[in-house]
């Protein structure tokens, strides 16, 4: 029996009081685990929202760049359907256009007016005239989830205003 008592005394110091924890560590660990779980779920929701916003912005940029390309194509004069910027059109001129990754691309050119320049100081009122046009382009991304509409003014020299 003295051997058991000696074994017990080696694990328990009689000078220190015996503290009964009664599950405090378990409750603390459960509270910390719940807190960390809430932080993890919140982070996942936040990153998911950021991912959706980034994808939406990307689709908007695709539509915007496609419409910008259409405007440049229309203004450059390299169009398959040649836009007449010299005479005053009575109807709206349309330019069809196709591009990979985009859909519903159309441009319309409308006459906006004419203005005469002031001319040189020696020949007042004899300056060049200019026709003004508005190029309105619309388009969407391939899925049709994001659209863009842009308008650009174009000025071309003319012989005279009508």
PyMOL commands that set and color helices and strands:
alter all, ss='L'
color gray80, all
select helices_A, chain A and resi 2-11+24-76
alter helices_A, ss='H'
color red, helices_A
select strands_A, chain A and resi 93-96+102-116+129-141+147-158
alter strands_A, ss='S'
color yellow, strands_A
deselect
rebuild
show_as cartoon
